[in-house]
Every structure is written in structure tokens, then in C-alpha cells.
Amino acid sequence: MNFIRLQDELAGTENRIAVARTRFNQAVRSYNAAIRQFPGSLFAGGLGLEKREYFEAPEGRAAVEKAPEIQF
């Protein structure tokens, strides 16, 4: 029973992370657009505002190798 609860909690955590990543990337998209469009483009360079990158989760073997260990 505890293992099933743990699986549910992990699934919920993964969903919350996915939602947060989506919101972050939407904010980055809006920010990048704002500093490229008028009037933001007039001030962006002077204020040191630069384009930001989207968050992407690591893929492949490196992501799996850094997974936390869980003991039961």
C-alpha cells in the first residue's frame, strides 16, 4: 500500500514539475518577445537585458545516472 502511495506522489510531483516548466517557458517566451519589440527594444540593450533560454530537462543516460536512490 505504501509503494502505491509513493508512486502516486511521484506521479503528482512529475506533473507539478511539468506544469512549472511550461509556465517558466511561457514567461521566457513573453520576456524574449518584450525585449525584441517596441518599446522594450529601445531599453533592453541599455539595461543589459538579454535573450533567455528555455528550460529543457536533460535527456539520455546522464539524466538517469543522476537519479536519486530510493531504498525500501
C-alpha positions in Angstrom: 0.0 0.0 0.0 2.8 2.4 0.8 4.5 1.7 -2.5 1.3 2.6 -4.4 1.1 5.8 -2.4 4.7 6.6 -3.3 4.0 6.0 -6.9 1.0 8.4 -6.8 3.1 11.0 -5.1 5.9 10.7 -7.6 3.4 11.0 -10.5 1.9 14.1 -8.8 5.4 15.6 -8.4 6.3 14.9 -12.0 3.0 16.6 -13.1 3.8 19.7 -10.9 7.3 19.9 -12.4 5.9 19.7 -15.9 3.4 22.5 -15.2 6.2 24.7 -13.6 8.5 24.1 -16.6 5.6 25.0 -19.0 4.9 28.2 -17.1 8.6 29.1 -16.9 9.0 28.6 -20.7 5.9 30.7 -21.3 7.4 33.5 -19.2 10.7 33.3 -21.1 8.8 33.5 -24.4 7.0 36.6 -23.3 10.2 38.2 -21.9 12.1 37.4 -25.1 9.3 38.9 -27.2 9.1 42.0 -25.0 12.8 42.9 -25.3 12.6 42.5 -29.1 9.5 44.6 -29.7 9.0 48.3 -29.5 9.3 50.0 -26.9 11.2 47.3 -25.0 13.8 47.0 -27.7 14.7 50.7 -27.0 15.7 50.0 -23.4 16.8 46.3 -23.4 20.3 46.9 -24.6 20.9 49.8 -22.2 19.6 47.9 -19.3 21.6 44.8 -20.1 18.5 42.7 -20.8 19.4 39.7 -23.0 17.5 36.8 -24.5 16.9 33.9 -22.1 16.9 30.2 -22.9 14.0 27.8 -22.4 14.3 25.2 -19.7 14.8 21.7 -21.1 15.2 18.7 -18.9 18.3 16.7 -19.6 17.8 13.7 -21.8 19.6 10.4 -22.2 21.8 8.4 -19.9 23.1 11.4 -18.0 19.7 12.2 -16.6 19.2 8.6 -15.4 22.6 8.3 -13.8 21.9 11.3 -11.5 18.5 9.9 -10.3 18.3 9.6 -6.5 18.5 6.3 -4.9 15.4 5.0 -3.1 15.6 2.1 -0.6 12.6 0.2 0.6 
